[in-house]
Amino acid sequence: MAEQAQYEELARELSAIGAVKRDLGRILPQDCPAGSAAVLTLLGRHGGVRMSRLAELLSVDISVTSRHVAHVADRGWIERLPDPADKRSRMLHLTSAGQEQLDKLSRRTSRLLSDRLGDWSADEVDQLIQLMNRLRTSFGDCRSAP
């Protein structure tokens, strides 16, 4: 088991992740804020989901999710289709325009990460991915597995 000092240092490092997230947020197009980008990313990863599941994946209240969904729907990036299992519910799906936007966001993010981590080896990037996934899983993050 790790020592107390290691956990304290980890807490400091995790709090500094905010700077990384802010840098990633700066590359988003003006019409696609972070919440909208998260909706597109999750729908791209999980396919069609109900609003309640999307709220769970975003780890936010349903009212916040509803605002994000309205924003991306107004831009034609998602559609709300009847749920085949329950006609009263709607399933959220990416449209082709939404997939294009998601692809654009992915290219921007990949480019930024490539610029910032250009001096990292492929093994180091793989190790970071594995450790971050393990960290999220340890905290019970429902986004870990599609």
C-alpha positions as CSV (number, residue, x, y, z in Angstrom):
1,M,0.0,0.0,0.0
2,A,1.2,3.5,-0.8
3,E,2.4,5.9,1.9
4,Q,0.5,8.9,3.2
5,A,3.0,11.3,1.5
6,Q,2.3,9.6,-1.8
7,Y,-1.4,10.1,-1.5
8,E,-0.8,13.7,-0.6
9,E,1.3,14.2,-3.7
10,L,-1.2,12.4,-5.8
11,A,-3.9,14.7,-4.6
12,R,-1.8,17.7,-5.6
13,E,-1.2,16.3,-9.0
14,L,-4.9,15.5,-9.5
15,S,-5.8,19.1,-8.6
16,A,-3.4,20.3,-11.2
17,I,-5.2,18.3,-13.9
18,G,-7.6,21.3,-14.1
19,A,-4.9,23.1,-16.1
20,V,-4.8,20.3,-18.6
21,K,-8.6,20.3,-18.9
22,R,-8.6,24.1,-19.4
23,D,-6.1,23.7,-22.2
24,L,-8.2,21.1,-23.8
25,G,-11.3,23.3,-23.4
26,R,-9.6,26.2,-25.2
27,I,-9.4,24.2,-28.5
28,L,-13.2,23.6,-28.6
29,P,-15.1,25.5,-31.3
30,Q,-17.2,28.4,-29.9
31,D,-20.4,26.7,-30.8
32,C,-19.4,23.5,-29.0
33,P,-18.7,24.1,-25.3
34,A,-17.3,21.3,-23.1
35,G,-20.8,19.9,-22.1
36,S,-21.8,19.6,-25.8
37,A,-18.5,18.0,-26.6
38,A,-19.0,15.5,-23.8
39,V,-22.5,14.6,-25.1
40,L,-21.1,14.0,-28.6
41,T,-18.2,11.9,-27.2
42,L,-20.4,9.7,-25.0
43,L,-22.9,9.1,-27.8
44,G,-20.1,8.3,-30.1
45,R,-18.7,5.8,-27.6
46,H,-22.0,4.3,-26.3
47,G,-24.3,4.6,-29.2
48,G,-27.9,5.5,-28.7
49,V,-28.8,6.1,-25.0
50,R,-31.7,7.5,-23.0
51,M,-31.5,10.9,-21.4
52,S,-31.3,9.3,-18.0
53,R,-28.3,7.1,-19.0
54,L,-26.6,10.1,-20.6
55,A,-27.0,12.0,-17.3
56,E,-25.4,9.1,-15.5
57,L,-22.5,9.0,-17.9
58,L,-22.0,12.7,-17.6
59,S,-22.3,12.5,-13.8
60,V,-24.6,15.5,-13.8
61,D,-28.3,16.2,-13.0
62,I,-30.9,15.5,-15.7
63,S,-31.7,19.2,-16.0
64,V,-28.0,19.9,-16.9
65,T,-28.1,17.0,-19.3
66,S,-31.3,18.4,-20.9
67,R,-29.6,21.7,-21.6
68,H,-26.6,20.1,-23.2
69,V,-28.9,17.9,-25.3
70,A,-31.0,20.8,-26.4
71,H,-27.8,22.7,-27.5
72,V,-26.5,19.8,-29.6
73,A,-30.0,19.0,-31.0
74,D,-30.5,22.6,-32.0
75,R,-27.3,22.3,-34.1
76,G,-28.5,19.1,-35.7
77,W,-25.7,17.0,-34.1
78,I,-28.1,14.5,-32.5
79,E,-31.6,13.2,-33.0
80,R,-34.2,11.9,-30.5
81,L,-35.8,8.7,-31.7
82,P,-38.4,6.6,-30.1
83,D,-37.0,3.8,-27.9
84,P,-37.9,0.5,-29.5
85,A,-38.2,-1.0,-26.0
86,D,-40.4,1.8,-24.6
87,K,-42.2,4.0,-27.1
88,R,-42.7,6.6,-24.4
89,S,-39.0,7.2,-24.1
90,R,-36.5,8.7,-26.5
91,M,-33.1,7.4,-27.5
92,L,-30.4,10.0,-28.4
93,H,-28.3,9.2,-31.4
94,L,-25.6,11.1,-33.3
95,T,-26.5,12.4,-36.7
96,S,-24.0,12.4,-39.6
97,A,-23.4,16.1,-38.8
98,G,-22.8,15.1,-35.1
99,Q,-20.3,12.5,-36.2
100,E,-18.5,15.0,-38.3
101,Q,-18.4,17.4,-35.4
102,L,-17.1,14.6,-33.1
103,D,-14.5,13.7,-35.7
104,K,-13.4,17.3,-35.8
105,L,-13.2,17.5,-32.0
106,S,-11.2,14.3,-32.0
107,R,-8.7,15.6,-34.5
108,R,-8.2,18.8,-32.5
109,T,-7.8,17.0,-29.2
110,S,-5.4,14.4,-30.7
111,R,-3.3,17.2,-32.3
112,L,-3.0,19.1,-28.9
113,L,-2.1,15.9,-27.1
114,S,0.4,15.0,-29.7
115,D,2.0,18.5,-29.4
116,R,2.1,18.4,-25.6
117,L,3.2,14.8,-25.3
118,G,5.5,14.7,-28.3
119,D,8.5,13.9,-26.2
120,W,6.7,10.9,-24.5
121,S,7.3,7.4,-25.8
122,A,4.4,5.3,-27.1
123,D,4.9,3.0,-24.0
124,E,4.6,6.0,-21.7
125,V,1.4,7.1,-23.3
126,D,0.0,3.6,-23.1
127,Q,1.0,3.4,-19.4
128,L,-0.8,6.7,-18.7
129,I,-3.9,5.5,-20.5
130,Q,-3.9,2.3,-18.5
131,L,-3.4,4.0,-15.2
132,M,-6.0,6.7,-15.8
133,N,-8.5,4.0,-16.8
134,R,-7.6,2.1,-13.6
135,L,-8.0,5.3,-11.5
136,R,-11.5,6.0,-13.0
137,T,-12.5,2.3,-12.4
138,S,-11.4,2.5,-8.8
139,F,-13.7,5.5,-8.3
140,G,-16.6,3.7,-10.0
141,D,-16.7,5.8,-13.1
142,C,-19.5,4.4,-15.2
143,R,-17.8,5.7,-18.4
144,S,-14.9,3.2,-18.1
145,A,-16.6,0.5,-20.1
146,P,-18.9,1.0,-23.1
